[in-house]
Amino acid sequence: MNSNDLISGLVNGRISLVKSLRINRRLFFKRLFFGPRPGWKHISSLVIWTLGLCVMKCIVGPICRFVLFCILLGGKGPEDEDYWRIKRKRTVSIVRFFFPDIMRGDAPAADKQGLIVGFNHPTLHEVFGLIAWSLAQYIDRRNNFPTNLPWYESICSCSPLMEKIGIYITPLITQSSYDKLVVIHEGDERMIGFISKIRDLLLNHYFNIAIEFEKKGDNTFSAPSATRQFTIFPKTANFEDDEGAMKLLPAMSGLMLRIARANRDRKPNVIFLPVTIIPPRFRIKWVRGLKPFRKFIMVIGRGFSMDEARALGRGMDYAFLKRLAENAPEELWYPKPAA
């Protein structure tokens, strides 16, 4: 099965990867009673993964579908480009009502130059703010958002309508989810191999969409940390030592290299744009979900041209996170050591 068939099966409800990745109960109970018994890390990963699935299915998914219902409310007209432009404007109004974020800085001009927008990802809130910003600033562009697999499956049935509004979601198994799944399925090498294969298949699909969007002058979004976390850098050492760049996930450098390889006969017309997310001061470290009616600050930073990105190579990830940190308060730079 190729990635297009897989995505089609997910959208049509014929396939559920989340169900396919469920724990082998027989193996789990065998270990529980006959050893080696599951450790605390195994149990905690299973509990966190299960709770995350429940939140996506029972809270985040219904909220997304409700917002989409509000956008499409008001009867149908002839579904031409003008009709969907009106719906995009309504999307901006509705999203900004629930997520009244403040944008600072100047966005690149709305010409044919595509954008790779990278942002720090402390909550789920900023995704909606970025949707509103992009649709308002670039109303005729498509927007490619990577989405963690459980979230994707909770809303993918709506993706054909979302695409007409300009919002494309592509599923990924993030590094955080992958680590949890590997721990949960410890001892089941067949399942771990399946998880790795699906992760690579979905990642290649995301890269292929990004390449297509760059050629058309559309926008692709990426969270370089590849998970939700309070700080921009995952470790203090990554921030303080240039050599820490090689320990960072190759998110921005991966996009740059794949786009460059796919365009050997032309110079990609793209900007790698950092957008720093500054949440309001509340206990965000412990609650990382949706924050309706909160005003986040989103600061547009200094972008990288394709030539600059190529010159940086693997160091692009470090340089990009540094640009995000330029516009963030110090508490968002890196994890502080325990007192």
C-alpha positions as CSV (number, residue, x, y, z in Angstrom):
1,M,0.0,0.0,0.0
2,N,1.4,3.4,-0.9
3,S,0.8,6.6,1.0
4,N,-2.0,7.9,-1.2
5,D,-4.0,4.7,-0.7
6,L,-3.3,4.8,3.1
7,I,-4.5,8.4,3.4
8,S,-7.6,7.7,1.3
9,G,-8.4,4.7,3.5
10,L,-8.1,6.9,6.6
11,V,-10.3,9.7,5.2
12,N,-13.0,7.2,4.1
13,G,-13.0,5.3,7.4
14,R,-11.8,2.0,5.8
15,I,-8.6,2.0,7.8
16,S,-7.7,3.1,11.4
17,L,-4.0,3.1,12.1
18,V,-4.8,4.1,15.7
19,K,-6.7,0.8,16.1
20,S,-3.9,-1.1,14.3
21,L,-1.4,0.2,16.8
22,R,-3.3,-1.0,19.9
23,I,-1.4,-3.1,22.4
24,N,-1.3,-6.9,21.9
25,R,-3.4,-7.8,25.0
26,R,-2.3,-11.4,24.9
27,L,1.3,-10.5,25.0
28,F,0.7,-7.8,27.7
29,F,-1.1,-10.2,30.1
30,K,1.5,-12.9,29.4
31,R,4.2,-10.5,30.5
32,L,2.1,-9.3,33.4
33,F,1.7,-12.8,34.9
34,F,4.8,-14.7,33.6
35,G,7.4,-12.0,33.1
36,P,9.3,-10.0,32.4
37,R,6.7,-7.7,33.9
38,P,6.0,-4.3,32.4
39,G,7.8,-1.5,34.2
40,W,6.6,1.9,35.3
41,K,7.8,3.5,32.0
42,H,5.7,1.0,30.0
43,I,2.6,1.5,32.1
44,S,2.9,5.3,32.1
45,S,3.4,5.4,28.3
46,L,0.3,3.3,27.9
47,V,-1.8,5.5,30.2
48,I,-0.6,8.7,28.5
49,W,-1.2,7.4,25.0
50,T,-4.7,6.1,25.9
51,L,-5.6,9.4,27.6
52,G,-4.3,11.3,24.6
53,L,-6.5,9.2,22.3
54,C,-9.6,9.9,24.5
55,V,-8.9,13.7,24.5
56,M,-8.6,13.8,20.7
57,K,-11.7,11.7,20.1
58,C,-13.9,13.2,22.7
59,I,-12.8,16.8,22.9
60,V,-10.4,18.1,20.2
61,G,-12.1,16.3,17.3
62,P,-15.7,17.5,18.2
63,I,-14.4,21.1,18.7
64,C,-12.8,21.0,15.2
65,R,-15.9,19.7,13.6
66,F,-18.0,22.3,15.4
67,V,-15.8,25.1,14.1
68,L,-16.1,23.7,10.6
69,F,-19.9,23.5,11.0
70,C,-19.9,27.2,11.9
71,I,-17.8,28.1,8.9
72,L,-20.1,26.3,6.5
73,L,-23.3,27.5,8.1
74,G,-25.7,29.6,6.1
75,G,-26.7,27.6,3.1
76,K,-24.8,26.6,0.0
77,G,-24.2,28.6,-3.0
78,P,-22.5,27.7,-6.3
79,E,-19.3,26.0,-5.1
80,D,-16.9,28.1,-7.3
81,E,-13.7,29.8,-6.2
82,D,-15.6,33.0,-5.1
83,Y,-17.8,30.9,-2.8
84,W,-14.8,29.3,-1.1
85,R,-13.0,32.6,-0.8
86,I,-16.0,33.8,1.3
87,K,-15.8,30.7,3.4
88,R,-12.0,31.3,4.0
89,K,-12.8,34.8,5.2
90,R,-15.5,33.4,7.5
91,T,-12.9,30.9,8.7
92,V,-10.6,33.8,9.7
93,S,-13.4,35.6,11.6
94,I,-14.6,32.5,13.5
95,V,-11.1,31.3,14.4
96,R,-10.1,34.7,15.6
97,F,-13.2,34.9,17.8
98,F,-12.2,31.8,19.6
99,F,-8.4,32.4,19.4
100,P,-7.9,36.2,19.4
101,D,-4.1,36.1,19.0
102,I,-1.8,39.1,18.4
103,M,0.5,39.0,15.4
104,R,3.7,41.0,15.4
105,G,6.1,41.6,12.6
106,D,5.8,41.8,8.8
107,A,4.8,38.8,6.7
108,P,6.6,38.2,3.4
109,A,4.8,39.7,0.4
110,A,2.0,37.7,-1.1
111,D,3.7,36.8,-4.4
112,K,4.6,33.4,-5.8
113,Q,7.2,32.8,-3.1
114,G,6.2,29.8,-1.0
115,L,6.7,29.6,2.7
116,I,8.0,27.0,5.1
117,V,6.7,28.3,8.4
118,G,8.3,26.8,11.5
119,F,7.0,27.5,15.0
120,N,7.6,26.5,18.6
121,H,4.7,24.4,19.8
122,P,3.8,24.8,23.5
123,T,0.0,24.0,23.1
124,L,-2.6,23.1,20.4
125,H,-3.8,26.7,20.5
126,E,-1.3,28.2,18.1
127,V,-2.2,25.9,15.3
128,F,-5.6,27.7,15.0
129,G,-3.9,31.1,15.3
130,L,-1.6,30.3,12.4
131,I,-4.5,29.1,10.3
132,A,-6.3,32.4,10.7
133,W,-3.1,34.4,10.0
134,S,-2.2,32.5,6.9
135,L,-5.7,32.6,5.4
136,A,-6.0,36.3,6.1
137,Q,-2.5,37.1,4.7
138,Y,-2.6,34.7,1.8
139,I,-6.2,34.0,1.1
140,D,-5.6,32.0,-2.1
141,R,-2.9,29.8,-0.9
142,R,-3.1,26.2,0.4
143,N,-1.7,25.4,3.8
144,N,-0.1,22.1,4.7
145,F,-0.2,21.3,8.4
146,P,1.4,18.1,9.8
147,T,-0.9,16.5,12.3
148,N,-0.2,13.9,14.9
149,L,-1.9,10.6,13.9
150,P,-4.6,10.5,16.7
151,W,-5.6,14.1,16.0
152,Y,-5.7,13.4,12.3
153,E,-8.0,10.4,12.6
154,S,-10.4,12.4,14.8
155,I,-11.0,14.9,12.0
156,C,-9.8,13.4,8.8
157,S,-13.4,12.7,7.6
158,C,-13.7,16.5,7.2
159,S,-10.5,16.9,5.3
160,P,-12.2,17.2,1.8
161,L,-14.1,20.2,3.0
162,M,-11.1,21.6,4.8
163,E,-9.0,21.4,1.6
164,K,-11.6,23.6,-0.2
165,I,-11.1,26.2,2.5
166,G,-7.3,25.9,2.0
167,I,-6.4,23.8,5.0
168,Y,-4.6,20.5,4.2
169,I,-3.7,18.2,7.1
170,T,-1.2,15.4,6.7
171,P,-0.8,12.7,9.4
172,L,2.5,12.0,11.1
173,I,3.7,9.8,14.0
174,T,5.6,12.4,15.9
175,Q,8.8,11.5,17.7
176,S,7.1,11.7,21.1
177,S,4.3,9.4,19.9
178,Y,6.8,7.0,18.3
179,D,8.8,6.8,21.6
180,K,5.7,6.0,23.5
181,L,4.5,3.4,21.1
182,V,7.9,1.7,21.1
183,V,7.8,1.5,24.9
184,I,4.2,0.2,24.8
185,H,5.1,-2.5,22.3
186,E,8.4,-3.5,23.9
187,G,9.1,-7.1,23.1
188,D,6.9,-7.2,20.0
189,E,9.5,-6.7,17.3
190,R,6.9,-7.2,14.5
191,M,4.8,-4.4,15.8
192,I,7.7,-2.1,16.3
193,G,8.8,-2.7,12.7
194,F,5.3,-1.9,11.5
195,I,5.3,1.3,13.5
196,S,8.6,2.4,12.0
197,K,7.4,1.6,8.5
198,I,4.2,3.6,8.9
199,R,6.1,6.5,10.4
200,D,8.5,6.6,7.4
201,L,5.6,6.3,5.0
202,L,3.6,9.2,6.5
203,L,6.8,11.3,6.8
204,N,7.5,10.8,3.1
205,H,3.9,11.8,2.3
206,Y,4.3,15.0,4.2
207,F,7.6,15.8,2.4
208,N,5.9,15.1,-1.0
209,I,3.1,17.5,-0.2
210,A,5.6,20.2,0.9
211,I,7.5,19.8,-2.4
212,E,4.3,20.1,-4.4
213,F,3.2,23.2,-2.4
214,E,6.6,24.9,-2.8
215,K,6.3,24.6,-6.6
216,K,2.9,26.2,-6.5
217,G,3.8,29.0,-4.1
218,D,1.8,27.6,-1.2
219,N,2.6,27.3,2.6
220,T,3.8,24.4,4.6
221,F,4.0,24.4,8.4
222,S,6.3,22.6,10.7
223,A,7.0,22.4,14.5
224,P,10.8,21.7,14.6
225,S,10.5,20.2,18.1
226,A,8.2,17.5,16.6
227,T,6.1,17.5,19.7
228,R,4.4,19.9,22.1
229,Q,6.8,21.3,24.7
230,F,7.1,24.5,26.7
231,T,10.6,25.5,25.6
232,I,12.0,26.1,22.1
233,F,15.1,23.9,22.8
234,P,14.5,20.5,24.2
235,K,17.7,20.6,26.3
236,T,19.9,23.4,27.8
237,A,22.9,21.9,26.0
238,N,21.3,22.3,22.6
239,F,21.0,26.1,23.2
240,E,24.4,26.7,24.7
241,D,26.6,24.6,22.5
242,D,26.7,24.7,18.7
243,E,27.5,21.0,18.6
244,G,24.0,20.4,20.1
245,A,22.7,21.1,16.6
246,M,23.5,17.5,15.5
247,K,21.3,16.2,18.4
248,L,18.3,18.1,17.2
249,L,15.6,16.5,15.1
250,P,16.2,17.3,11.4
251,A,12.9,19.0,10.9
252,M,13.8,22.2,9.0
253,S,17.0,20.8,7.4
254,G,15.0,17.7,6.3
255,L,12.4,19.9,4.5
256,M,15.2,22.0,3.0
257,L,17.1,18.9,1.7
258,R,14.0,17.2,0.3
259,I,12.9,20.4,-1.5
260,A,16.4,21.0,-2.9
261,R,16.7,17.4,-4.2
262,A,13.3,17.6,-5.9
263,N,14.3,20.7,-7.7
264,R,17.7,20.0,-9.3
265,D,16.6,21.8,-12.5
266,R,15.4,25.0,-10.8
267,K,16.0,27.2,-7.8
268,P,13.3,26.7,-5.3
269,N,11.5,30.0,-4.6
270,V,10.8,29.6,-0.9
271,I,11.4,31.3,2.5
272,F,11.9,29.4,5.8
273,L,10.0,31.7,8.1
274,P,10.2,31.4,12.0
275,V,7.1,32.4,14.0
276,T,7.7,32.6,17.7
277,I,4.7,31.6,19.9
278,I,4.5,33.5,23.3
279,P,1.7,32.1,25.4
280,P,0.0,34.2,28.2
281,R,1.4,33.7,31.7
282,F,-0.5,30.8,33.3
283,R,0.3,27.2,34.1
284,I,1.0,26.3,30.5
285,K,3.6,23.7,31.4
286,W,0.9,21.5,32.9
287,V,-2.0,22.2,30.5
288,R,-1.0,22.0,26.8
289,G,-4.3,21.7,25.0
290,L,-6.6,24.2,23.4
291,K,-6.8,27.6,25.0
292,P,-9.9,29.4,23.6
293,F,-10.3,33.1,24.2
294,R,-6.6,33.4,25.3
295,K,-4.4,36.0,23.5
296,F,-1.2,34.4,22.4
297,I,1.5,36.6,20.9
298,M,2.9,35.4,17.6
299,V,6.1,37.1,16.4
300,I,7.2,36.8,12.8
301,G,11.0,36.5,12.7
302,R,13.7,36.9,10.2
303,G,13.4,34.4,7.4
304,F,16.0,32.2,5.7
305,S,16.3,32.1,1.9
306,M,16.9,28.8,0.2
307,D,20.6,29.8,-0.4
308,E,21.1,30.5,3.3
309,A,19.4,27.3,4.3
310,R,21.6,25.3,1.9
311,A,24.7,26.9,3.3
312,L,23.8,25.9,6.8
313,G,23.1,22.3,5.9
314,R,22.3,20.2,9.0
315,G,23.0,23.3,11.2
316,M,19.7,24.7,9.8
317,D,17.8,23.2,12.7
318,Y,20.0,24.9,15.3
319,A,20.0,28.3,13.4
320,F,16.2,28.2,13.0
321,L,15.5,27.5,16.7
322,K,17.9,30.3,17.5
323,R,15.8,32.7,15.4
324,L,12.7,31.5,17.2
325,A,14.4,32.2,20.5
326,E,15.4,35.8,19.4
327,N,11.8,36.9,19.9
328,A,10.9,34.8,22.9
329,P,11.3,35.6,26.7
330,E,14.2,33.7,28.3
331,E,11.9,31.3,30.1
332,L,11.0,29.9,26.7
333,W,14.6,29.3,25.5
334,Y,15.4,26.0,27.2
335,P,14.4,23.9,30.2
336,K,15.6,25.3,33.5
337,P,17.4,22.9,35.9
338,A,15.3,21.9,38.9
339,A,15.8,24.1,42.0
